[in-house]
Amino acid sequence: MDTTDEAEKSFNAPTRTYVRDAKAMASTPADVKEYPNSYVFIIDMPGLKSGDIKVQVEDDNVLLISGERKREEEKEGAKGVLTVTVEKLPPPEPKKPKTIEVKIA
């Protein structure tokens, strides 16, 4: 009896938490608007209070927005739209060529 194939399949299978989080992320409506000096992210997060939402920036260029909604606390007519405005960084200044003086002996 060879169980290595079954063990490999279960080892490589995504966890239930990952599948749940991926479905939640795929079904979360979000709008992104670009303005001359900023980006605005508008995310529909119904039933969440501002204290339940975590906004983080990783590696200086990755915006992470997360929150956990508890099913038993859901009420009809609950609202929750998060708007995050991120200022654009100024473009890097072009590098000036370096001039080196060469002396001939």
N, C-alpha and C positions, 0 to 999 in steps of 0.2 A: 504494500500500500504506500503510495507516494503522496505525501501531504505538502510537499514544498510548493507546488503550484497554488494550492489554496492559501497557504501561509503568505506567499508573495502577493496574491490578490488582495487579501485583507490588510496587509501591511501598506500597500500602495493606495488603497482606497481612501478617499477623503473622509475626515471625521464628520460626525453629525453636526457639530458646531460650525465647522467650515461651510458645509452645505447650507445650513440655516443662514449664516452670515452672508454668504454669496447671494442667496435668494433675496434677502432683505436689501442688499446693496443694489441688486439689479432692479428691484421694484420700487426704489426710492426715487421719486421724481425730483429732478434738479435742473435749474436753468442757470446758464452762465452768460453774463453780459460783459462785453469789453468796452471800456471807456478810454479816453486818451491817457488818463493817468492811473487807472485802476481796473481791477476785475471785480465783478459782483457775483457771488454765488447765492442763489435762492433755492433752498432745499425745503421740501414739504416734510415736516416731522410732526404729524398730528398726535396729540395726546401727550407730548413731552413739554415739560416746563424748562425754563432756561437753566435751572440747576441740574437737570438730567442730561444736558448736552455737553459734550466735551469737544473743544476745537483745539487742534494741535498743529504745529508745523514741524516737519521732520526734514533733516538735511537741507534746510534753508529754501526748499522749493517744492515740498510735498505737503499739501493741506489735508489733514485727517479730521473728519467730523464724525462723531459717533454718539450714540445714545441708546438706552435700553428702555423699551416700553414694557410695562408689566400688564399682562392681559386682564387681570382682575380689576385694574384701575381704569380701564377704558370706559369712556362715557360717550353717549351720543352727542354730537354737536361740538366735540372737543376740537380745538384749533391749535396749530403749532407750525408756523412758517419761520424758518431761520434765514436771515440775510447776513452774509459775511462779505465785507468789502476789504479787498487786499490791494494796497497801493502797488503800482508797478515800480520796479527798480529802474533808475536811469540807465540808459545804455552805457556800456563801458567806453571810456575814452579811447580813441584809437592810439595805438602805440606809435611814438615818434621814432623814426630811424635814428640809430646811434651813429654818430660820426666819430671816427677815430683818426687822429693825425698820424701819418706815417712819415718817419724820418729816414732818409737814405744817407748812409755813411759814405 
